Amino acid sequence: MNDSIRRISPEALAALGVNQIAYVKPVEIEHEMRFAVHTADGTGVTVFPSLELARLAIRQNDLEPVSVH
């Protein structure tokens, strides 16, 4: 394994992909399933009523959606 990968700081690791991907996480809000969108570093952005809407919004912002289970 490349030694530079082993020496990456937690901050640098969190910043990887921050301008390229966003992830979608299913969440329950008031007993209803919703889909929370977060930036790659974990910052919460918004919540959508469906996975399809969440992915569409991410793509409209030129990011790649990734699901978290």
Distance bins in CASP14 RR format, pairs under 12 A and 6 or more apart:
PFRMAT RR
TARGET T0000
AUTHOR 0000-0000-0000
RMODE 2
METHOD distances of the structure
MODEL  1
1 7 0 0 0 0 0 1 0 0 0 0 0
1 8 0 0 0 0 0 1 0 0 0 0 0
2 8 0 0 0 0 1 0 0 0 0 0 0
4 12 0 0 0 0 0 1 0 0 0 0 0
5 12 0 0 0 0 0 1 0 0 0 0 0
5 13 0 0 0 0 1 0 0 0 0 0 0
5 16 0 0 0 0 0 1 0 0 0 0 0
6 13 0 0 0 0 0 1 0 0 0 0 0
7 13 0 0 0 0 0 1 0 0 0 0 0
8 14 0 0 0 0 1 0 0 0 0 0 0
8 15 0 0 0 0 1 0 0 0 0 0 0
8 16 0 0 0 0 1 0 0 0 0 0 0
9 15 0 0 0 0 1 0 0 0 0 0 0
9 16 0 0 0 0 0 1 0 0 0 0 0
10 16 0 0 0 0 0 1 0 0 0 0 0
10 41 0 0 0 0 0 1 0 0 0 0 0
11 18 0 0 0 0 0 1 0 0 0 0 0
11 41 0 0 0 0 1 0 0 0 0 0 0
12 18 0 0 0 0 0 1 0 0 0 0 0
12 41 0 0 0 0 0 1 0 0 0 0 0
13 40 0 0 0 0 0 1 0 0 0 0 0
13 41 0 0 0 0 1 0 0 0 0 0 0
13 42 0 0 0 0 0 1 0 0 0 0 0
14 38 0 0 0 0 0 1 0 0 0 0 0
14 39 0 0 0 0 1 0 0 0 0 0 0
14 40 1 0 0 1 0 0 0 0 0 0 0
14 41 1 0 1 0 0 0 0 0 0 0 0
14 42 1 0 0 1 0 0 0 0 0 0 0
14 43 0 0 0 0 1 0 0 0 0 0 0
15 21 0 0 0 0 0 1 0 0 0 0 0
15 39 0 0 0 0 1 0 0 0 0 0 0
15 40 1 0 0 1 0 0 0 0 0 0 0
15 41 1 0 0 1 0 0 0 0 0 0 0
15 42 0 0 0 0 0 1 0 0 0 0 0
15 43 0 0 0 0 0 1 0 0 0 0 0
16 39 0 0 0 0 0 1 0 0 0 0 0
16 40 1 0 0 1 0 0 0 0 0 0 0
16 41 0 0 0 0 1 0 0 0 0 0 0
16 42 0 0 0 0 0 1 0 0 0 0 0
17 23 0 0 0 0 0 1 0 0 0 0 0
17 39 0 0 0 0 1 0 0 0 0 0 0
17 40 1 0 1 0 0 0 0 0 0 0 0
17 41 0 0 0 0 1 0 0 0 0 0 0
17 42 0 0 0 0 0 1 0 0 0 0 0
17 63 0 0 0 0 1 0 0 0 0 0 0
17 64 0 0 0 0 1 0 0 0 0 0 0
17 66 0 0 0 0 1 0 0 0 0 0 0
18 38 0 0 0 0 0 1 0 0 0 0 0
18 39 1 0 1 0 0 0 0 0 0 0 0
18 40 1 0 1 0 0 0 0 0 0 0 0
18 41 1 0 1 0 0 0 0 0 0 0 0
18 42 0 0 0 0 1 0 0 0 0 0 0
18 43 0 0 0 0 1 0 0 0 0 0 0
18 45 0 0 0 0 0 1 0 0 0 0 0
18 63 0 0 0 0 1 0 0 0 0 0 0
18 64 0 0 0 0 0 1 0 0 0 0 0
19 39 0 0 0 0 1 0 0 0 0 0 0
19 40 0 0 0 0 1 0 0 0 0 0 0
19 41 0 0 0 0 0 1 0 0 0 0 0
19 61 0 0 0 0 0 1 0 0 0 0 0
19 62 0 0 0 0 1 0 0 0 0 0 0
19 63 1 0 0 1 0 0 0 0 0 0 0
19 64 0 0 0 0 0 1 0 0 0 0 0
20 39 0 0 0 0 0 1 0 0 0 0 0
20 40 1 0 0 1 0 0 0 0 0 0 0
20 41 0 0 0 0 0 1 0 0 0 0 0
20 58 0 0 0 0 0 1 0 0 0 0 0
20 61 0 0 0 0 0 1 0 0 0 0 0
20 62 0 0 0 0 1 0 0 0 0 0 0
20 63 1 0 0 1 0 0 0 0 0 0 0
20 64 1 0 0 1 0 0 0 0 0 0 0
20 65 0 0 0 0 0 1 0 0 0 0 0
20 66 0 0 0 0 0 1 0 0 0 0 0
21 37 0 0 0 0 0 1 0 0 0 0 0
21 38 0 0 0 0 1 0 0 0 0 0 0
21 39 0 0 0 0 1 0 0 0 0 0 0
21 40 1 0 1 0 0 0 0 0 0 0 0
21 41 0 0 0 0 0 1 0 0 0 0 0
21 42 0 0 0 0 0 1 0 0 0 0 0
21 55 0 0 0 0 0 1 0 0 0 0 0
21 58 0 0 0 0 1 0 0 0 0 0 0
21 59 0 0 0 0 0 1 0 0 0 0 0
21 61 0 0 0 0 0 1 0 0 0 0 0
21 62 0 0 0 0 0 1 0 0 0 0 0
21 63 1 0 1 0 0 0 0 0 0 0 0
21 64 1 0 1 0 0 0 0 0 0 0 0
21 65 1 0 0 1 0 0 0 0 0 0 0
21 66 1 0 1 0 0 0 0 0 0 0 0
21 67 0 0 0 0 0 1 0 0 0 0 0
21 68 0 0 0 0 0 1 0 0 0 0 0
22 35 0 0 0 0 0 1 0 0 0 0 0
22 36 0 0 0 0 0 1 0 0 0 0 0
22 37 1 0 1 0 0 0 0 0 0 0 0
22 38 1 0 0 1 0 0 0 0 0 0 0
22 39 1 0 1 0 0 0 0 0 0 0 0
22 40 1 0 0 1 0 0 0 0 0 0 0
22 41 0 0 0 0 0 1 0 0 0 0 0
22 42 0 0 0 0 1 0 0 0 0 0 0
22 43 0 0 0 0 1 0 0 0 0 0 0
22 44 0 0 0 0 1 0 0 0 0 0 0
22 45 1 0 0 1 0 0 0 0 0 0 0
22 46 0 0 0 0 0 1 0 0 0 0 0
22 48 0 0 0 0 0 1 0 0 0 0 0
22 54 0 0 0 0 1 0 0 0 0 0 0
22 55 0 0 0 0 1 0 0 0 0 0 0
22 56 0 0 0 0 0 1 0 0 0 0 0
22 57 0 0 0 0 1 0 0 0 0 0 0
22 58 1 0 1 0 0 0 0 0 0 0 0
22 59 0 0 0 0 1 0 0 0 0 0 0
22 60 0 0 0 0 0 1 0 0 0 0 0
22 61 1 0 0 1 0 0 0 0 0 0 0
22 62 0 0 0 0 0 1 0 0 0 0 0
22 63 1 0 1 0 0 0 0 0 0 0 0
22 64 1 0 0 1 0 0 0 0 0 0 0
22 65 1 0 0 1 0 0 0 0 0 0 0
22 66 1 0 0 1 0 0 0 0 0 0 0
22 67 0 0 0 0 0 1 0 0 0 0 0
22 68 0 0 0 0 0 1 0 0 0 0 0
23 35 0 0 0 0 0 1 0 0 0 0 0
23 36 0 0 0 0 1 0 0 0 0 0 0
23 37 1 0 0 1 0 0 0 0 0 0 0
23 38 1 0 1 0 0 0 0 0 0 0 0
23 39 0 0 0 0 1 0 0 0 0 0 0
23 40 1 0 0 1 0 0 0 0 0 0 0
23 41 0 0 0 0 0 1 0 0 0 0 0
23 42 1 0 0 1 0 0 0 0 0 0 0
23 43 0 0 0 0 0 1 0 0 0 0 0
23 44 0 0 0 0 1 0 0 0 0 0 0
23 45 0 0 0 0 0 1 0 0 0 0 0
23 51 0 0 0 0 0 1 0 0 0 0 0
23 54 0 0 0 0 1 0 0 0 0 0 0
23 55 0 0 0 0 0 1 0 0 0 0 0
23 58 0 0 0 0 1 0 0 0 0 0 0
23 63 0 0 0 0 1 0 0 0 0 0 0
23 64 0 0 0 0 1 0 0 0 0 0 0
23 65 1 0 0 1 0 0 0 0 0 0 0
23 66 1 0 1 0 0 0 0 0 0 0 0
23 67 1 0 0 1 0 0 0 0 0 0 0
23 68 1 0 1 0 0 0 0 0 0 0 0
23 69 0 0 0 0 0 1 0 0 0 0 0
24 33 0 0 0 0 0 1 0 0 0 0 0
24 34 0 0 0 0 0 1 0 0 0 0 0
24 35 1 0 1 0 0 0 0 0 0 0 0
24 36 1 0 0 1 0 0 0 0 0 0 0
24 37 1 0 1 0 0 0 0 0 0 0 0
24 38 1 0 0 1 0 0 0 0 0 0 0
24 39 0 0 0 0 0 1 0 0 0 0 0
24 42 0 0 0 0 0 1 0 0 0 0 0
24 44 0 0 0 0 0 1 0 0 0 0 0
24 45 0 0 0 0 0 1 0 0 0 0 0
24 46 0 0 0 0 0 1 0 0 0 0 0
24 47 0 0 0 0 0 1 0 0 0 0 0
24 48 0 0 0 0 1 0 0 0 0 0 0
24 50 0 0 0 0 0 1 0 0 0 0 0
24 51 1 0 0 1 0 0 0 0 0 0 0
24 52 0 0 0 0 0 1 0 0 0 0 0
24 53 0 0 0 0 1 0 0 0 0 0 0
24 54 1 0 1 0 0 0 0 0 0 0 0
24 55 1 0 0 1 0 0 0 0 0 0 0
24 56 0 0 0 0 0 1 0 0 0 0 0
24 57 0 0 0 0 1 0 0 0 0 0 0
24 58 1 0 0 1 0 0 0 0 0 0 0
24 59 0 0 0 0 0 1 0 0 0 0 0
24 63 0 0 0 0 0 1 0 0 0 0 0
24 64 0 0 0 0 0 1 0 0 0 0 0
24 65 1 0 1 0 0 0 0 0 0 0 0
24 66 1 0 0 1 0 0 0 0 0 0 0
24 67 1 0 1 0 0 0 0 0 0 0 0
24 68 1 0 0 1 0 0 0 0 0 0 0
24 69 0 0 0 0 0 1 0 0 0 0 0
25 33 0 0 0 0 0 1 0 0 0 0 0
25 34 0 0 0 0 1 0 0 0 0 0 0
25 35 1 0 0 1 0 0 0 0 0 0 0
25 36 1 0 1 0 0 0 0 0 0 0 0
25 37 0 0 0 0 1 0 0 0 0 0 0
25 38 1 0 0 1 0 0 0 0 0 0 0
25 39 0 0 0 0 0 1 0 0 0 0 0
25 42 0 0 0 0 1 0 0 0 0 0 0
25 44 0 0 0 0 1 0 0 0 0 0 0
25 45 0 0 0 0 0 1 0 0 0 0 0
25 46 0 0 0 0 0 1 0 0 0 0 0
25 47 0 0 0 0 1 0 0 0 0 0 0
25 48 0 0 0 0 0 1 0 0 0 0 0
25 51 0 0 0 0 0 1 0 0 0 0 0
25 54 0 0 0 0 1 0 0 0 0 0 0
25 65 0 0 0 0 0 1 0 0 0 0 0
25 66 0 0 0 0 1 0 0 0 0 0 0
25 67 1 0 0 1 0 0 0 0 0 0 0
25 68 1 0 1 0 0 0 0 0 0 0 0
25 69 0 0 0 0 1 0 0 0 0 0 0
26 32 0 0 0 0 0 1 0 0 0 0 0
26 33 1 0 0 1 0 0 0 0 0 0 0
26 34 1 0 0 1 0 0 0 0 0 0 0
26 35 1 0 1 0 0 0 0 0 0 0 0
26 36 1 0 0 1 0 0 0 0 0 0 0
26 37 0 0 0 0 0 1 0 0 0 0 0
26 47 0 0 0 0 0 1 0 0 0 0 0
26 48 0 0 0 0 0 1 0 0 0 0 0
26 49 0 0 0 0 0 1 0 0 0 0 0
26 50 0 0 0 0 0 1 0 0 0 0 0
26 51 1 0 0 1 0 0 0 0 0 0 0
26 54 0 0 0 0 1 0 0 0 0 0 0
26 67 0 0 0 0 1 0 0 0 0 0 0
26 68 0 0 0 0 1 0 0 0 0 0 0
26 69 1 0 0 1 0 0 0 0 0 0 0
27 33 1 0 0 1 0 0 0 0 0 0 0
27 34 1 0 1 0 0 0 0 0 0 0 0
27 35 1 0 0 1 0 0 0 0 0 0 0
27 36 1 0 1 0 0 0 0 0 0 0 0
27 37 0 0 0 0 0 1 0 0 0 0 0
27 38 0 0 0 0 0 1 0 0 0 0 0
27 44 0 0 0 0 0 1 0 0 0 0 0
27 46 0 0 0 0 0 1 0 0 0 0 0
27 47 1 0 0 1 0 0 0 0 0 0 0
27 48 0 0 0 0 0 1 0 0 0 0 0
27 49 0 0 0 0 0 1 0 0 0 0 0
27 51 0 0 0 0 0 1 0 0 0 0 0
27 54 0 0 0 0 0 1 0 0 0 0 0
27 68 0 0 0 0 0 1 0 0 0 0 0
28 34 1 0 0 1 0 0 0 0 0 0 0
28 35 0 0 0 0 0 1 0 0 0 0 0
28 36 0 0 0 0 0 1 0 0 0 0 0
28 47 0 0 0 0 0 1 0 0 0 0 0
29 35 0 0 0 0 0 1 0 0 0 0 0
29 36 0 0 0 0 1 0 0 0 0 0 0
29 47 1 0 0 1 0 0 0 0 0 0 0
29 48 0 0 0 0 0 1 0 0 0 0 0
29 49 0 0 0 0 1 0 0 0 0 0 0
30 47 0 0 0 0 0 1 0 0 0 0 0
30 49 0 0 0 0 0 1 0 0 0 0 0
32 47 0 0 0 0 0 1 0 0 0 0 0
32 48 0 0 0 0 0 1 0 0 0 0 0
32 49 0 0 0 0 1 0 0 0 0 0 0
32 50 0 0 0 0 0 1 0 0 0 0 0
33 47 0 0 0 0 0 1 0 0 0 0 0
33 48 0 0 0 0 0 1 0 0 0 0 0
33 49 0 0 0 0 1 0 0 0 0 0 0
33 50 0 0 0 0 1 0 0 0 0 0 0
33 51 0 0 0 0 1 0 0 0 0 0 0
33 54 0 0 0 0 0 1 0 0 0 0 0
34 46 0 0 0 0 1 0 0 0 0 0 0
34 47 1 0 1 0 0 0 0 0 0 0 0
34 48 1 0 0 1 0 0 0 0 0 0 0
34 49 1 0 0 1 0 0 0 0 0 0 0
34 50 0 0 0 0 1 0 0 0 0 0 0
34 51 0 0 0 0 1 0 0 0 0 0 0
34 53 0 0 0 0 0 1 0 0 0 0 0
34 54 0 0 0 0 1 0 0 0 0 0 0
35 44 0 0 0 0 0 1 0 0 0 0 0
35 45 0 0 0 0 0 1 0 0 0 0 0
35 46 0 0 0 0 1 0 0 0 0 0 0
35 47 1 0 0 1 0 0 0 0 0 0 0
35 48 1 0 1 0 0 0 0 0 0 0 0
35 49 1 0 0 1 0 0 0 0 0 0 0
35 50 1 0 0 1 0 0 0 0 0 0 0
35 51 1 0 1 0 0 0 0 0 0 0 0
35 52 0 0 0 0 1 0 0 0 0 0 0
35 53 1 0 0 1 0 0 0 0 0 0 0
35 54 1 0 1 0 0 0 0 0 0 0 0
35 55 0 0 0 0 1 0 0 0 0 0 0
35 56 0 0 0 0 0 1 0 0 0 0 0
35 57 0 0 0 0 1 0 0 0 0 0 0
35 58 0 0 0 0 0 1 0 0 0 0 0
35 65 0 0 0 0 0 1 0 0 0 0 0
35 67 0 0 0 0 1 0 0 0 0 0 0
35 68 0 0 0 0 0 1 0 0 0 0 0
35 69 0 0 0 0 0 1 0 0 0 0 0
36 42 0 0 0 0 0 1 0 0 0 0 0
36 43 0 0 0 0 0 1 0 0 0 0 0
36 44 1 0 0 1 0 0 0 0 0 0 0
36 45 1 0 0 1 0 0 0 0 0 0 0
36 46 1 0 0 1 0 0 0 0 0 0 0
36 47 1 0 1 0 0 0 0 0 0 0 0
36 48 0 0 0 0 1 0 0 0 0 0 0
36 49 0 0 0 0 0 1 0 0 0 0 0
36 51 0 0 0 0 0 1 0 0 0 0 0
36 53 0 0 0 0 0 1 0 0 0 0 0
36 54 1 0 0 1 0 0 0 0 0 0 0
36 57 0 0 0 0 0 1 0 0 0 0 0
36 58 0 0 0 0 0 1 0 0 0 0 0
36 67 0 0 0 0 0 1 0 0 0 0 0
36 68 0 0 0 0 1 0 0 0 0 0 0
37 43 0 0 0 0 1 0 0 0 0 0 0
37 44 1 0 0 1 0 0 0 0 0 0 0
37 45 1 0 1 0 0 0 0 0 0 0 0
37 46 1 0 1 0 0 0 0 0 0 0 0
37 47 1 0 0 1 0 0 0 0 0 0 0
37 48 1 0 0 1 0 0 0 0 0 0 0
37 50 0 0 0 0 0 1 0 0 0 0 0
37 51 0 0 0 0 0 1 0 0 0 0 0
37 53 0 0 0 0 1 0 0 0 0 0 0
37 54 1 0 1 0 0 0 0 0 0 0 0
37 55 0 0 0 0 1 0 0 0 0 0 0
37 56 0 0 0 0 0 1 0 0 0 0 0
37 57 1 0 0 1 0 0 0 0 0 0 0
37 58 1 0 0 1 0 0 0 0 0 0 0
37 59 0 0 0 0 0 1 0 0 0 0 0
37 60 0 0 0 0 0 1 0 0 0 0 0
37 61 0 0 0 0 1 0 0 0 0 0 0
37 63 0 0 0 0 1 0 0 0 0 0 0
37 65 0 0 0 0 1 0 0 0 0 0 0
37 66 0 0 0 0 0 1 0 0 0 0 0
37 67 0 0 0 0 0 1 0 0 0 0 0
37 68 0 0 0 0 0 1 0 0 0 0 0
38 44 1 0 1 0 0 0 0 0 0 0 0
38 45 1 0 0 1 0 0 0 0 0 0 0
38 46 0 0 0 0 1 0 0 0 0 0 0
38 47 0 0 0 0 0 1 0 0 0 0 0
38 54 0 0 0 0 0 1 0 0 0 0 0
38 58 0 0 0 0 0 1 0 0 0 0 0
38 63 0 0 0 0 0 1 0 0 0 0 0
38 65 0 0 0 0 0 1 0 0 0 0 0
38 66 0 0 0 0 1 0 0 0 0 0 0
38 67 0 0 0 0 0 1 0 0 0 0 0
38 68 0 0 0 0 1 0 0 0 0 0 0
39 45 1 0 0 1 0 0 0 0 0 0 0
39 46 0 0 0 0 0 1 0 0 0 0 0
39 58 0 0 0 0 0 1 0 0 0 0 0
39 61 0 0 0 0 0 1 0 0 0 0 0
39 63 0 0 0 0 1 0 0 0 0 0 0
39 64 0 0 0 0 0 1 0 0 0 0 0
39 65 0 0 0 0 0 1 0 0 0 0 0
39 66 0 0 0 0 0 1 0 0 0 0 0
40 58 0 0 0 0 0 1 0 0 0 0 0
40 63 0 0 0 0 1 0 0 0 0 0 0
40 64 0 0 0 0 1 0 0 0 0 0 0
40 65 0 0 0 0 0 1 0 0 0 0 0
40 66 0 0 0 0 1 0 0 0 0 0 0
40 68 0 0 0 0 0 1 0 0 0 0 0
42 66 0 0 0 0 0 1 0 0 0 0 0
42 68 0 0 0 0 1 0 0 0 0 0 0
44 54 0 0 0 0 0 1 0 0 0 0 0
45 54 0 0 0 0 1 0 0 0 0 0 0
45 57 0 0 0 0 1 0 0 0 0 0 0
45 58 0 0 0 0 1 0 0 0 0 0 0
45 61 0 0 0 0 1 0 0 0 0 0 0
45 63 0 0 0 0 0 1 0 0 0 0 0
45 65 0 0 0 0 0 1 0 0 0 0 0
46 53 0 0 0 0 0 1 0 0 0 0 0
46 54 0 0 0 0 1 0 0 0 0 0 0
46 57 1 0 0 1 0 0 0 0 0 0 0
46 58 0 0 0 0 0 1 0 0 0 0 0
46 61 0 0 0 0 0 1 0 0 0 0 0
47 53 0 0 0 0 0 1 0 0 0 0 0
47 54 0 0 0 0 1 0 0 0 0 0 0
47 57 0 0 0 0 0 1 0 0 0 0 0
48 54 1 0 1 0 0 0 0 0 0 0 0
48 55 0 0 0 0 1 0 0 0 0 0 0
48 56 0 0 0 0 1 0 0 0 0 0 0
48 57 1 0 0 1 0 0 0 0 0 0 0
48 58 0 0 0 0 1 0 0 0 0 0 0
48 65 0 0 0 0 0 1 0 0 0 0 0
49 57 0 0 0 0 0 1 0 0 0 0 0
50 56 0 0 0 0 1 0 0 0 0 0 0
50 57 0 0 0 0 0 1 0 0 0 0 0
51 57 0 0 0 0 0 1 0 0 0 0 0
51 58 0 0 0 0 0 1 0 0 0 0 0
51 65 0 0 0 0 1 0 0 0 0 0 0
51 66 0 0 0 0 0 1 0 0 0 0 0
51 67 1 0 0 1 0 0 0 0 0 0 0
51 68 0 0 0 0 0 1 0 0 0 0 0
51 69 0 0 0 0 0 1 0 0 0 0 0
52 58 0 0 0 0 0 1 0 0 0 0 0
52 59 0 0 0 0 0 1 0 0 0 0 0
52 65 0 0 0 0 0 1 0 0 0 0 0
52 67 0 0 0 0 0 1 0 0 0 0 0
53 59 0 0 0 0 0 1 0 0 0 0 0
53 60 0 0 0 0 0 1 0 0 0 0 0
53 65 0 0 0 0 0 1 0 0 0 0 0
54 60 0 0 0 0 0 1 0 0 0 0 0
54 61 0 0 0 0 0 1 0 0 0 0 0
54 63 0 0 0 0 0 1 0 0 0 0 0
54 65 1 0 0 1 0 0 0 0 0 0 0
54 66 0 0 0 0 0 1 0 0 0 0 0
54 67 0 0 0 0 1 0 0 0 0 0 0
54 68 0 0 0 0 0 1 0 0 0 0 0
55 61 0 0 0 0 0 1 0 0 0 0 0
55 63 0 0 0 0 1 0 0 0 0 0 0
55 64 0 0 0 0 1 0 0 0 0 0 0
55 65 1 0 1 0 0 0 0 0 0 0 0
55 66 0 0 0 0 1 0 0 0 0 0 0
55 67 0 0 0 0 1 0 0 0 0 0 0
56 63 0 0 0 0 0 1 0 0 0 0 0
56 65 0 0 0 0 1 0 0 0 0 0 0
57 63 0 0 0 0 1 0 0 0 0 0 0
57 65 0 0 0 0 1 0 0 0 0 0 0
58 64 1 0 0 1 0 0 0 0 0 0 0
58 65 1 0 1 0 0 0 0 0 0 0 0
58 66 0 0 0 0 1 0 0 0 0 0 0
58 67 0 0 0 0 0 1 0 0 0 0 0
59 65 1 0 0 1 0 0 0 0 0 0 0
59 66 0 0 0 0 0 1 0 0 0 0 0
END
